[in-house]
Amino acid sequence: MQIKDLARATGVDVETIRFYEKDGLLPKPDRLDNGYRNYAQAHLERLSFIRHCRALDMPLADVKRLLGFVDDPDGHCLNVDELVDEQLSRVRARLKSMRALEKQLLQLRSRCDGDHDSASCGILDELVSAAHGEACACHPRH
């Protein structure tokens, strides 16, 4: 199949496919006589694997490592477990950060009920105070 067909079948942009080839995540396809890339089923499966890993927000370096394990089916999978544990740690850290962000936004939101003009808006007052380096509802100084 041509690159446009591979892109359509996987939902991966053509430029991203080329990037994955250049980066070594996806093997270079054979070329047809007319110079077009000729992708096989193996390319589609590998690209789908990469896309799934990226949907799990795995960094490309980790995807490369996982592909190495796929390419060596006789290898031990302990390192695969560690890799997923590391990703879980990153996700949990981001969740904690997002909960803190939510709390800050809720504190900021509590400063205004929206039933007055902008000059009296508590949210805008807080944001302007923060811009001046002062403490605000969402970033109090300790």
SESE-436302 format. One record per residue: residue number from 1; x, y, z of N, C-alpha, C in turn. Coordinates in Angstrom, 3 decimals. Layout:
<atoms>
num:n_xx:n_yy:n_zz:ca_xx:ca_yy:ca_zz:c_xx:c_yy:c_zz
NUM:X:Y:Z:X:Y:Z:X:Y:Z
...
</atoms>
This chain:
<atoms>
num:n_xx:n_yy:n_zz:ca_xx:ca_yy:ca_zz:c_xx:c_yy:c_zz
1:0.841:-1.184:0.000:0.000:0.000:0.000:0.881:1.240:0.000
2:0.354:2.324:-0.487:1.086:3.580:-0.506:0.967:4.254:0.859
3:1.790:5.264:1.071:1.828:5.938:2.359:0.463:6.559:2.702
4:-0.222:7.083:1.711:-1.537:7.679:1.982:-2.522:6.616:2.463
5:-2.396:5.397:1.931:-3.268:4.299:2.360:-2.935:3.867:3.790
6:-1.642:3.823:4.084:-1.206:3.485:5.447:-1.689:4.548:6.431
7:-1.583:5.790:6.049:-2.042:6.892:6.897:-3.537:6.788:7.159
8:-4.277:6.526:6.121:-5.730:6.409:6.256:-6.106:5.206:7.132
9:-5.419:4.084:6.950:-5.733:2.860:7.684:-5.408:2.967:9.174
10:-4.424:3.792:9.526:-3.987:3.890:10.928:-4.391:5.181:11.606
11:-4.785:6.184:10.826:-5.104:7.481:11.411:-3.865:8.277:11.782
12:-2.728:7.907:11.210:-1.465:8.596:11.474:-1.126:9.463:10.254
13:-0.777:10.710:10.503:-0.446:11.661:9.455:0.756:11.172:8.633
14:0.753:11.472:7.344:1.837:11.067:6.435:3.186:11.568:6.932
15:3.238:12.820:7.373:4.512:13.371:7.862:4.992:12.631:9.112
16:4.070:12.205:9.948:4.443:11.451:11.142:5.001:10.088:10.748
17:4.414:9.468:9.754:4.936:8.183:9.268:6.359:8.360:8.765
18:6.602:9.399:8.009:7.962:9.669:7.507:8.925:9.917:8.662
19:8.447:10.647:9.669:9.287:10.888:10.846:9.637:9.573:11.536
20:8.641:8.701:11.721:8.897:7.406:12.366:9.895:6.576:11.562
21:9.832:6.656:10.252:10.815:5.955:9.419:12.208:6.522:9.655
22:12.306:7.845:9.608:13.605:8.502:9.776:14.188:8.209:11.158
23:13.306:8.114:12.165:13.743:7.885:13.542:13.997:6.403:13.838
24:13.692:5.529:12.886:13.959:4.110:13.076:12.854:3.330:13.780
25:11.742:3.976:14.082:10.625:3.262:14.697:9.918:2.362:13.691
26:9.882:2.807:12.463:9.210:2.078:11.397:10.255:1.766:10.328
27:10.378:0.493:9.940:11.379:0.171:8.919:11.055:0.816:7.581
28:12.088:1.107:6.837:11.888:1.696:5.512:11.192:0.661:4.631
29:10.185:1.102:3.895:9.492:0.161:3.007:10.271:-0.031:1.700
30:9.937:-1.068:1.002:10.473:-1.243:-0.342:9.916:-0.135:-1.225
31:10.587:0.092:-2.321:10.111:1.099:-3.282:9.640:0.399:-4.559
32:8.569:0.908:-5.085:8.077:0.416:-6.365:8.931:1.011:-7.490
33:8.764:0.516:-8.691:9.527:1.024:-9.837:9.329:2.518:-10.045
34:8.136:3.007:-9.682:7.856:4.437:-9.856:8.390:5.282:-8.699
35:9.048:4.642:-7.715:9.647:5.365:-6.594:8.757:5.489:-5.375
36:7.500:5.105:-5.496:6.576:5.178:-4.366:6.956:4.142:-3.315
37:6.742:4.521:-2.073:6.944:3.567:-0.988:5.853:2.498:-1.073
38:6.227:1.267:-0.773:5.279:0.162:-0.812:5.227:-0.486:0.573
39:4.215:-0.095:1.352:4.081:-0.591:2.718:3.354:-1.929:2.752
40:3.779:-2.789:3.659:3.195:-4.120:3.813:2.342:-4.165:5.079
41:1.692:-5.289:5.273:0.869:-5.505:6.468:1.699:-5.316:7.744
42:2.956:-5.733:7.716:3.828:-5.594:8.889:4.006:-4.124:9.270
43:4.072:-3.243:8.278:4.175:-1.806:8.556:2.903:-1.308:9.238
44:1.763:-1.761:8.723:0.481:-1.350:9.301:0.388:-1.795:10.764
45:0.772:-3.023:11.046:0.704:-3.537:12.411:1.674:-2.798:13.338
46:2.882:-2.547:12.852:3.876:-1.843:13.673:3.435:-0.404:13.933
47:2.912:0.246:12.905:2.445:1.622:13.065:1.245:1.670:14.006
48:0.375:0.696:13.943:-0.754:0.626:14.876:-0.258:0.433:16.306
49:0.766:-0.372:16.478:1.385:-0.569:17.799:1.927:0.766:18.318
50:2.660:1.471:17.476:3.237:2.767:17.864:2.116:3.738:18.232
51:1.091:3.785:17.410:-0.035:4.694:17.670:-0.701:4.379:19.004
52:-0.863:3.097:19.300:-1.474:2.702:20.573:-0.607:3.155:21.744
53:0.685:2.940:21.644:1.604:3.385:22.704:1.548:4.902:22.884
54:1.491:5.626:21.781:1.426:7.083:21.861:0.098:7.528:22.464
55:-0.982:6.767:22.197:-2.277:7.081:22.806:-2.219:6.888:24.316
56:-1.302:6.043:24.780:-1.071:5.864:26.215:-0.070:6.895:26.734
57:0.275:7.863:25.873:1.170:8.986:26.175:2.588:8.538:26.491
58:2.998:7.423:25.919:4.363:6.947:26.134:5.322:7.759:25.274
59:6.446:8.155:25.849:7.455:8.881:25.068:8.004:7.990:23.955
60:8.459:8.605:22.884:8.983:7.833:21.759:10.162:6.951:22.163
61:10.974:7.412:23.093:12.097:6.583:23.542:11.584:5.278:24.154
62:10.499:5.353:24.912:9.921:4.144:25.498:9.275:3.269:24.432
63:8.661:3.892:23.442:8.068:3.129:22.340:9.166:2.354:21.623
64:10.311:2.998:21.403:11.450:2.318:20.774:11.878:1.113:21.602
65:11.952:1.308:22.905:12.344:0.196:23.783:11.329:-0.938:23.693
66:10.045:-0.608:23.692:9.015:-1.631:23.579:9.107:-2.367:22.245
67:9.366:-1.635:21.185:9.527:-2.275:19.886:10.718:-3.225:19.885
68:11.756:-2.868:20.630:12.897:-3.763:20.769:12.491:-5.086:21.399
69:11.599:-5.028:22.378:11.103:-6.261:22.997:10.227:-7.043:22.030
70:9.427:-6.330:21.255:8.590:-7.002:20.256:9.477:-7.710:19.236
71:10.563:-7.055:18.856:11.481:-7.623:17.862:12.300:-8.782:18.411
72:12.355:-8.915:19.740:13.095:-10.008:20.388:12.137:-10.781:21.289
73:11.283:-11.596:20.706:10.245:-12.274:21.488:10.784:-13.261:22.524
74:12.055:-13.643:22.428:12.628:-14.569:23.409:13.217:-13.841:24.606
75:13.249:-12.519:24.562:13.791:-11.734:25.674:12.867:-11.761:26.878
76:13.395:-11.340:27.999:12.635:-11.313:29.260:11.801:-10.036:29.323
77:10.593:-10.138:29.850:9.687:-8.970:29.832:9.733:-8.153:31.123
78:10.648:-8.442:32.036:10.747:-7.663:33.271:10.934:-6.182:32.964
79:11.743:-5.880:31.965:11.968:-4.476:31.612:10.719:-3.816:31.037
80:9.862:-4.602:30.426:8.594:-4.068:29.917:7.739:-3.623:31.102
81:7.696:-4.457:32.138:6.953:-4.104:33.351:7.488:-2.803:33.947
82:8.796:-2.684:34.023:9.411:-1.472:34.582:9.049:-0.242:33.749
83:9.056:-0.414:32.449:8.736:0.692:31.561:7.309:1.169:31.786
84:6.375:0.247:31.918:4.980:0.622:32.162:4.835:1.230:33.553
85:5.575:0.704:34.536:5.541:1.299:35.878:6.036:2.746:35.861
86:7.077:3.007:35.075:7.582:4.380:34.944:6.523:5.285:34.324
87:5.819:4.777:33.318:4.758:5.570:32.691:3.631:5.821:33.678
88:3.289:4.823:34.470:2.267:5.008:35.505:2.677:6.108:36.484
89:3.944:6.127:36.851:4.436:7.171:37.766:4.303:8.550:37.143
90:4.651:8.657:35.865:4.516:9.949:35.176:3.059:10.376:35.114
91:2.169:9.442:34.813:0.740:9.757:34.728:0.215:10.181:36.091
92:0.602:9.466:37.131:0.143:9.815:38.481:0.643:11.192:38.893
93:1.871:11.527:38.530:2.403:12.853:38.848:1.610:13.929:38.115
94:1.274:13.677:36.865:0.474:14.648:36.109:-0.925:14.770:36.694
95:-1.513:13.654:37.115:-2.840:13.706:37.747:-2.804:14.558:39.010
96:-1.768:14.373:39.803:-1.626:15.170:41.032:-1.507:16.652:40.680
97:-0.720:16.941:39.653:-0.558:18.317:39.201:-1.875:18.877:38.676
98:-2.615:18.075:37.957:-3.900:18.523:37.413:-4.922:18.760:38.527
99:-4.887:17.942:39.581:-5.798:18.176:40.710:-5.453:19.490:41.411
100:-4.160:19.773:41.522:-3.744:21.043:42.119:-4.188:22.214:41.236
101:-4.056:22.049:39.942:-4.504:23.084:39.015:-6.013:23.296:39.129
102:-6.758:22.206:39.224:-8.205:22.310:39.382:-8.545:23.089:40.650
103:-7.860:22.803:41.723:-8.106:23.495:42.990:-7.820:24.996:42.842
104:-6.723:25.322:42.169:-6.387:26.724:41.961:-7.463:27.427:41.130
105:-7.923:26.767:40.082:-8.953:27.370:39.240:-10.270:27.526:39.992
106:-10.607:26.562:40.828:-11.822:26.677:41.639:-11.715:27.850:42.618
107:-10.539:28.035:43.213:-10.343:29.169:44.114:-10.471:30.481:43.361
108:-9.907:30.509:42.173:-10.007:31.717:41.354:-11.463:31.955:40.940
109:-12.142:30.905:40.538:-13.537:31.026:40.093:-14.441:31.525:41.214
110:-14.119:31.193:42.438:-14.957:31.602:43.574:-14.918:33.110:43.815
111:-14.038:33.817:43.148:-13.889:35.259:43.342:-14.892:36.091:42.552
112:-15.694:35.433:41.702:-16.605:36.215:40.870:-17.862:35.414:40.567
113:-19.019:36.109:40.645:-20.278:35.443:40.302:-20.774:35.849:38.920
114:-20.036:36.721:38.243:-20.367:37.104:36.880:-21.530:38.065:36.748
115:-22.062:38.575:37.850:-23.258:39.416:37.797:-22.903:40.890:37.999
116:-21.855:41.367:37.314:-21.448:42.771:37.406:-20.503:43.087:36.258
117:-20.054:44.326:36.191:-19.174:44.704:35.093:-17.744:44.196:35.327
118:-16.942:44.226:34.265:-15.576:43.710:34.319:-14.709:44.440:35.333
119:-14.978:45.709:35.535:-14.174:46.489:36.484:-14.311:45.953:37.904
120:-15.403:45.256:38.192:-15.639:44.698:39.530:-15.427:43.188:39.572
121:-14.823:42.648:38.572:-14.648:41.193:38.477:-13.523:40.729:39.392
122:-13.855:39.878:40.325:-12.867:39.353:41.263:-11.811:38.491:40.592
123:-12.192:37.777:39.556:-11.218:36.947:38.834:-10.179:37.836:38.167
124:-10.648:38.874:37.470:-9.706:39.786:36.816:-8.825:40.491:37.835
125:-9.398:40.893:38.977:-8.601:41.515:40.035:-7.487:40.582:40.497
126:-7.833:39.322:40.692:-6.831:38.339:41.143:-5.737:38.148:40.102
127:-6.119:38.053:38.841:-5.132:37.854:37.783:-4.224:39.070:37.629
128:-4.787:40.261:37.758:-3.977:41.482:37.686:-3.029:41.541:38.882
129:-3.512:41.182:40.069:-2.642:41.160:41.253:-1.472:40.211:41.036
130:-1.767:39.030:40.492:-0.713:38.049:40.235:0.295:38.586:39.226
131:-0.214:39.311:38.209:0.682:39.880:37.201:1.625:40.912:37.810
132:1.207:41.531:38.905:2.042:42.512:39.612:2.932:41.852:40.648
133:2.893:40.526:40.690:3.753:39.805:41.630:3.157:39.659:43.012
134:1.895:39.976:43.164:1.239:39.858:44.469:0.617:38.472:44.609
135:0.319:38.094:45.844:-0.368:36.842:46.079:-1.778:36.930:45.504
136:-2.308:35.810:45.075:-3.665:35.783:44.560:-4.377:34.551:45.127
137:-5.659:34.438:44.868:-6.457:33.332:45.391:-5.924:31.982:44.941
138:-5.429:31.918:43.719:-4.973:30.624:43.208:-3.500:30.357:43.505
139:-2.749:31.380:43.876:-1.331:31.214:44.216:-0.993:32.038:45.471
140:-1.558:31.663:46.607:-1.268:32.436:47.816:0.201:32.273:48.207
141:0.718:33.289:48.789:2.132:33.219:49.259:2.146:32.593:50.637
142:3.121:31.773:50.862:3.228:31.087:52.158:4.372:31.627:52.967
</atoms>
